[in-house]
Structure formats: C-alpha cells, structure tokens
Amino acid sequence: MTKTSSNGQNPISIWPRSGGNRSNQSRISVPGPTKGEVFKKVRLRGLDRDEQGNRPETAGGVVAADGSLRVVSHGVLYALSPKGKILWYRSLPKYIPETLAEWGIAVHLTDDDFKAVPCWHSLLCIMNHDCILLTICWNAIVLDGYGKIIDQISIANPDESPLSPNLTLNHKPILTTTYDGVFIWDKNGLVDLNVNGYDIVPPAVYDDGTLGISAYSGYGYCRVQVDGTVVWKAAPYFADLVPTINHAQYAAVGSLDDEFSVIFSPDGQSVGRYNAPATFAVCANDEWIALSEKQVARLTHTGEVLWTFPISLDHYAWRRSQPIVDSQERIYFPDNRQLVALEGDGREIWKLKLSDDPLSIFPVSAGVFGVMVDETLWFIH
C-alpha cells in the first residue's frame, strides 16, 4: 500500500521535486552530508551541443518512492540506484507527436540519439506510482517509472524557471507559463485559473489546497483556489521568485524588481520584509533560511534577521536554487563553485570546492546529497 505524506505528496519521497514538498519548504526528513567529501562521480552524458553551441542546460534529480533516482541531464533522462548505478537512460523527445509514441527502455543510446537537440525542459516532479512529470517544448508530459510517455498535453509558453512543476493536493499537475497564466491539468484538459501575471514560476500549495502564486506584474503574490477564485492578492508587489509556505501557513516570497522579500500571513497581510530578493527554506520554529545573491540569513517567522553568512553567487544561479534544511537543522547551499554547510546558528561546518557552478543540489538518501556539475553527478557525504 502506498503511503501519503502530511501535505498530500504521494508517494512519500525525501525529494520528489525541486523545492521538496508541495509547499516548497526545501526541508528534508533525513540528515544531510556531515563530511563534505565526494565519494563518487557518475557521468550522465547530455545531448551534444548544436552548431550554435546550444542544448538544454537543465540538470538535476529527484528521488522515487523506492529510493531510486531519476535524473535529467541536458535532455537525457536517467534512472540510477541510490548508490549511483545507472539502471537505464533515454533521450527526451526531440518533438512531441500528436499521438502517444510507444517508448521502450533505451539501455544503449547511439551517437545519433545525442545529436538532435530538443527544446528547453524543466526539472522533474515525481507523481503517483513513480510517474514523472515535466514540461518540454510547448508541452507537459508524464512518463511512467521506466521512461515511457503515458500522457501529454500542449501548453503555450511554459514557465522556463527551470523548476519542477507542482501538483495539487489531489495530484493534478499545476502548469505555469510566461505569458498565459496558470493552468491545472485534469482529465478534461487544461483548466485556466485566469491568473493575471507574467513569468509565473511554479506555485506553493497551502494546506487547504489553495495556491500561493508569484504572478509578478499582474496580481503580484496571490492566494488562489483551484477553481480560480482569488482569496487575496498583494499587488503592486512584483513577486517573481518561487514562494515558500511554512507550517503556520505564512508565505515568504522575493521580488527581483522590488529588490526585497515579503512575508505574508495566511490572510494576506504583510507581516515582515527582508531587504533582499531571496528564495527560502523552512527551519525550526517556522523560521526562514533566506538565500540571496550576497548572503544567507536566518529570519524569524516575521522576517527579523537573526544572523547572516556572506556569499557571492551568480545573479542567475541563486534564483534557480533554494537553500536546503535537513532533519538536524543543518543548512546547505551553493556559493561560487562551492557547496557550503552551516549549523542552524550560522556556524560553518564545511565547504566543498566544485569544478564549476552547480546546476542543482538535491538529497539522495540519509547523509548523501547529489550535485550536478555540468554532465557529472557528484555524490557527497
């Protein structure tokens, strides 16, 4: 029998999508790495670059209910054991056919399979029965646990953040777009929530199933029911970064345009402000860990700064990352070709030098993280 987690994520996984659970809390139920040492590297070859040097640049992983990994690397999908053994792999589709194609399990791809470059694609989201949801080209697709396409739908201008799509509490995909709003994909097709916004990143889900949406220059940050009814909206605040909702149902969300972040109460009141655009994770006492371009900070639930730790991140790199908090309240985040671990009080535990900026960081199992550096998955304990 498949278990269901407290926020409705089904099946249970320590890391089913970027952001962790549906609320984007970026918090895990197991310990993270304690040594800051690399014990294994696995090359996960992506698609070759075209004549203009282009290819999909998205790379990162999620954990299935059985503990195995699903990792996408520059247009190629891999399944790996928790210890890094490649189980199978195949390139993502170069185009989406009008009818579902039968996909076999590609154990060996030829060089030709690596040459054609598909459109941009998102990171992965684990659904029921280890099915995988992602957006690619102007489509959302669902693959089974062995990489076969089992469902698809066209969607114009999908979000290019490149974060994982999210799911409603009853497991329906939530699809966001750059121009056309927010949609829920159900058995009858796409349901338009009529959210007025632009460059909308994947939302966070409140405990009652409503959605916290960063709608940028439209509604700003807003709370919306799954039928499209607006509960409240916080315009003209131009929220454009991925939102995070804590257990008390307060939301923290950043704005690049406004150059600060705001904490909202469950009824939409602004209860705190942090003077940097940031992404967030939830830590003990419903406090926040904020990751911004120049520092990591711990904030109270209303945004008062408890401590800061200086960093220097590429302007784009930090926007696609969230800090991760483990079961021991340790904090992990990237910093200029490094992975850094801190204690909950801000003291440094270790720093690990990387050969390049990490494309993503994700938990693999208790005590182990995976870091995607170009085409290589680094296993760290």
N, C-alpha and C positions, 0 to 999 in steps of 0.2 A: 504494500500500500504506500502511495506517495505521500510524504508529509508536506504540510504547508506552513510557511513561516508566519510570524505575527503580523506582518504587513501585507500578506497575501502573495508574496513571491512563491511561486510553485514551479518546479520542485525546489527544495532547500539546496542552496549552493552558497559557499562562502563568498563568491564573487560572480553573480550572474550577469552583470553588465557594468559598464563604466559608471562610477558613482555608487556601486554596491547595490543597495536595495532601491525600491521604487521612490523613496523619499530623497535619494541622492545623498545619504548620510555619510558615505565613504568611510564606513566603520565596519570592522570585521570581528567575528566571534572567536577567533583563534589568535595566538601570539604571532607576531611578525618576526623577521630576522633579528638575531641578537649579536651576531659577529660582524656583519658587513663584509662577508667574504664570498667570492664567486667560486662555486664548486662544480659548475658545469656550464658549457656553452653549446647551443644547438643551432646550426644554421638552418633558417627557414627561408629558402630562396623565394623571392618575389618575382613578379614579372619583369622582364627586361625593359629598359627604357626605350622609347621610340626615337626616331631620328632627331627630334627636337629636345630629347632628354627628359621626356615626361613619362610618368607612370603613377599609379595610385600611391600615395605616401602614407596611408593609414596602416598601422600595425599595432596589434595588441591582443590580449586574451581574456577569456572567461573560463569559469570552472563549471563543469556539468555536475549533475546530482551524484554521479558515481565517483567524482573526484578527478575524472579525466579532463583534459584541457581542450578547448577549441581556440585556435589562434589564427588570426588573419594577418598575412604578411604581404603587403603591396600587391593585392589582387589574387593571392593564393590562400586557400583555406586548409588548415592542418588540424588533425586530431593527434594529441600526444598523451602518453601516460603521465601520471603525476611526477615521475622521475625523468621525463624528457624523451622517452622513446617515441619516435614517430609511428603512429598507427596507420594513418592514411592521409592523403592530401589530394587536392584538385584545384585547378584554377577556377576562379569565379567566372560567370558567363561573360563573354565578350558583347553579347546583346541579349535581350530578353525576348524569347519567341512569343508569338501570340497564344500558343497553347503550351502546356507544360511539357517539357522535354524529359525523357527518361534519362536520369543521370546514374551511371554506375559509380562504383568506388574506384577512383583512379589511384592505383598503387604506384605506378611509374608514369610521370608526365614526360613527353618528348620535348626536345628543344623548341619545336614549333608551338607547343602549348604555352610556352612562356613568352612568345613574341607579340601576340596581339594584346593591346592594352585596353582594358575596359574603362568605363567612366569611373569617376570618384566613387568610393563606397564608405559606409560608416563602420564603426566598431560593432561588435556582436552583442546580442541580447539572448540569453537562454530563456526559453519558454517551457511550457509543459512537455514532459517526456523527452527532454533534452533537444527539442527542436530549436532552431537558431533563426532569429530574426535579424535582418539588416536591410539598409537601403543601398541601392546601387543603380547607377544611371538615373532615370526618372521612374524608378520602380521600388517597391518594397517586396522582398521575397522571404519565404520561410523554407528552411531546409530541415530535413529530418536529421537524426543523430549520426547519419552516415554521409551527409552531404548531398542528398538528393533533393532537388526542388519539389516541394509538395504544394506550394501556394504562391501566388504572386498577384500584385495589383499595381497599376500605373498611378504615379503621383507626380504632379508638376513641381519643379523647383524644390526638391527635398533639401532639408537643412544640411549644411556642409560643415558642421562644427569641428571634428567628425565624431561626436559622442554616440554612444549606443542609443537606439530608440528605447522608449519606455513602454510599460504595459499598464492598463487599468487594473483595478482590483479583481475583475473577472477575466483577466488575461487577454484583453483585446489590445492590439498594437495601437500606440499613440504616435502619429506621424506629424512631424513639424516641417515647415517649409520656409524658404527665404522670402517669399512674396505672398503666398496664398493662404496663410493661416495655419490652423491646427485641425487635424482630422483623426477620427477613430475608425479603425478598420474592423468592421464586423461582417457577419455572414452575407449581408446585403450590399456590401461595398464600403465606400468611404462616407462617413458622416461628418459634415462640415460643422465645426463648433462656432463658426463665424467670429473668430477672434481677430480683432483688428490689430495687426502687428507686422513686423518686418524682421528678417534674420532671426527667426524664433528657434531657440535651442530646445533639446528635449526637456519637458517639464518635470517637476517633482509631484508626487502624489500624496495628498493628505490622508489621514486615517479614515475619513468618511468617504474617500473615493474622489473628492474634488481635486482639481489640478491646479498647481501653482505654476504659472506660465510667465516667462520673461518675454514680453511682447514688444519690447524696445519702444519705437516711436509711436506705436498705436496706443494700446491700453496701458503701457508700462508694465509693472508687475501686477498680475491679477489672479484672483481665485475664481475658477470656473467649474460649474458642474459638467458632467459628461454629456448632458443634453445641450450644452452651450449656454445655459443660464449663467450670467455673471453674478457672482456673490458679492465681490467688490473689486475695485481696480485702483491703482495707485499712480496713474498718470498725473502730472507730466514727468514723473521719474522714469528715465530711459533705461530700464533694466534690460541688459543684453547678455549677461553671463548665466551659467547654469545655476538654478536655485537649489537650496538645501533646506529641508524641513526637519526640525528636531522632534523629540518625543512629546514635548509640550505643545507642538503644532505652531511654534514660531518659525518664521522663514527668514533666511539670510540670503541676500542676492546682491550682486555687484553690477555697476554700470560703468563702462569704459567712457561713455560720453560725459557723464556727470562727475567722473573721477572719484567716486566714493561708493560705499556699500550701505545698504539699509537693512535693518531687522524689523520685521513686521509681526505684530501679534496675530492670533488666529482671526480676529475680526477686522484686520487690515489697518490697524493703527501703527504708525511709525514709532517704535519704542527705542530705537538706537541707531547710531550712524558710526561707521568706521571710515576713516579718511583715506581710503584707497579702494579701487575696484578689486574685488577678490573673489576667489572660489573658496568653498568651505567644506569642512568635515565636522561631525558632531562628536564631542568628547564627554567626559563625566559631568554630571550636574546640568546636562543640556547646554553646556558651554560650547564655544565655537573655536575651531582652528581655522584661521584665515590665511590663504596663500595669495600673495600679490607679487608684483614684479620685483620689489625691493626687500620684502621681508615676509617672514611667517610670524603670526601673532596668535596668542590665546586671548579670547574675549569672553566676558560674562555673557549670560543669555540676552542681556540688553545692550551689548556692544562695548562695554568698558574694557580697555586694554589692560591685561594682567601682566604680559611680558611680550617681548619681540625678539626675533632672531634674524640678523641681516643676511640677505641672499642677493643674487643677481641673476635674474632669469631673462631669457629672450622674450621680447614683447609678445610674440605669438605663442611660445611654448607653454607659458604658465596658464594661458586661457583654456587650453585643452586638458589641463590637469586639475585634479583636486588632491589635497593632502589626504593621507590615509591614516586612520587611528586604529590600533589593534586592541585586543582584549586586555592588555596590560597598560593601556593609555599611552603607549609609545606612538610617536608621530613620524611619518615618513613622507618625503617629498623630494623633487628634483631641484638641483641648484647648479647651473652652469657646468654641465658634463659631470655631475656628481649625483649620487643618491645619498641623502642625509637622514639620520635617525636621531630623534630627540626624546628625552624623557618628557613626561607630562608637565613638568615645571620649567621646561625650556632648556635644560642642560643637554649638551651634545653627547650622544652615545658613540656614534661613529660616522665617518664619511667614506664613501667608496667612489674612487675615480672611475669614470667611464670613458670609452674611446670616442664618444660623440654624445650629442644631446639625446636623452631617451625619448622614444616616440610614445611609450606608455609604460606604466608600472602597475602591476596587479598581483594580488595574493595568489599563490599556487596551492599551498597546504600549510598546516601549522608549522611556523618557523621558517617558511620559504616564500620568497617573492620571485616573480619573473619580471625582467626588464627587457623591453625590446629596444635594441640599439641597431639601427639600420635593418639588416636581414638576420640578425642573430638574437636568439633568446638567451639571456643570461639568467642562470638560476643562482639565487643569493640566499645564504642562511646567516 
